[in-house]
Amino acid sequence: MCQIGASQAKIPKIKRIKDQKKREGQKIRIRCSAKAKPRAIYSWYKDDVLLTRRKGLNIKNGKRASRLQINRVKKSDVGRYKCIASNAAGEEEAFFRIEDIVLKNNSNNIVNIHT
């Protein structure tokens, strides 16, 4: 007997990543969550290079979401970021940018994060 319906695999569908404004040196947390069956596996990229955990950058994967955290955002963090949610049925990508970081000695140090 072949079952059709709820048991079928579903390609991940990522929820929109929210824009943020931060100051240089502040912590940034970006959440990527997706509805998928089976559960999605997440990966993060910056300028098309796979990100891995390192000092100042953490990636935490949960059952339904993944979080990228930059502990103290700085000019070297400027770039195009991508979250990929994938499973046996396929994958979906979501993009955001970190831009407009100005020097710390300027009183208007704003970091814009755009999707």
C-alpha positions in Angstrom: 0.0 0.0 0.0 1.4 3.4 -1.0 0.8 6.3 1.3 0.3 9.8 -0.1 -0.1 13.0 1.8 1.5 14.0 5.1 4.3 11.4 4.8 5.6 12.9 1.5 8.9 14.8 1.6 8.6 18.6 1.3 11.2 21.0 0.0 12.3 23.5 2.7 10.6 26.8 2.7 12.6 29.5 4.5 10.9 32.3 6.4 12.1 35.8 5.5 15.2 36.9 7.3 14.5 40.2 9.1 16.5 43.4 8.4 18.4 44.8 11.3 20.4 47.9 12.2 23.4 47.6 14.5 26.4 49.6 15.5 30.0 48.5 14.9 31.1 46.2 17.8 27.6 45.0 18.6 26.4 41.4 18.4 24.4 40.4 15.4 22.1 37.3 15.4 20.5 36.1 12.2 17.9 33.4 12.4 17.2 31.1 9.4 14.1 28.8 9.9 12.4 26.6 7.4 9.4 24.3 7.2 10.5 21.0 5.7 9.9 17.3 5.8 12.2 15.6 6.6 13.8 18.3 8.8 16.2 20.7 7.1 19.9 20.7 7.4 21.3 24.3 7.4 24.6 25.8 6.1 25.8 29.4 6.1 28.0 31.1 3.5 29.6 34.6 3.3 30.5 35.7 -0.3 30.0 32.0 -1.4 32.5 30.6 1.1 31.2 28.1 3.6 31.2 29.5 7.2 32.3 27.4 10.1 32.5 28.3 13.8 35.5 30.4 14.7 36.4 33.0 17.4 33.7 35.7 17.3 31.4 33.7 15.0 29.0 31.0 16.2 26.5 28.8 14.3 23.9 27.0 16.3 21.6 24.5 14.5 18.4 23.4 16.1 15.5 21.2 15.0 13.6 23.9 13.0 16.1 26.7 12.7 19.7 27.8 12.6 21.3 30.9 14.0 24.4 32.8 12.8 25.9 35.0 15.5 28.7 37.5 15.0 29.8 38.6 18.5 31.3 42.0 17.5 30.5 43.1 14.0 33.3 44.9 12.1 34.3 46.0 8.6 35.6 42.6 7.7 32.1 41.2 8.2 30.7 43.3 5.3 29.4 41.0 2.6 26.7 38.9 1.1 25.5 36.1 3.3 23.4 33.0 2.4 21.5 30.4 4.5 20.7 27.2 2.7 18.1 24.8 4.1 18.2 21.4 2.5 16.7 17.9 2.8 16.1 14.9 0.6 13.4 16.7 -1.3 15.6 19.7 -2.2 16.9 23.0 -0.9 16.1 26.7 -0.6 18.3 29.7 -0.1 17.9 33.0 1.7 20.2 35.9 1.3 21.1 39.0 3.3 23.9 41.6 3.3 25.9 43.3 6.0 26.9 46.7 4.8 27.5 50.3 5.7 29.8 49.8 8.7 31.7 53.0 9.6 34.7 53.5 11.8 34.2 53.0 15.5 35.4 56.6 16.3 32.4 58.0 14.4 29.3 58.6 16.5 27.0 57.2 13.8 28.4 53.7 13.5 25.5 52.0 11.8 25.5 48.4 10.4 22.6 47.7 8.0 21.5 44.2 7.4 19.3 43.8 4.4 17.6 40.8 2.9 
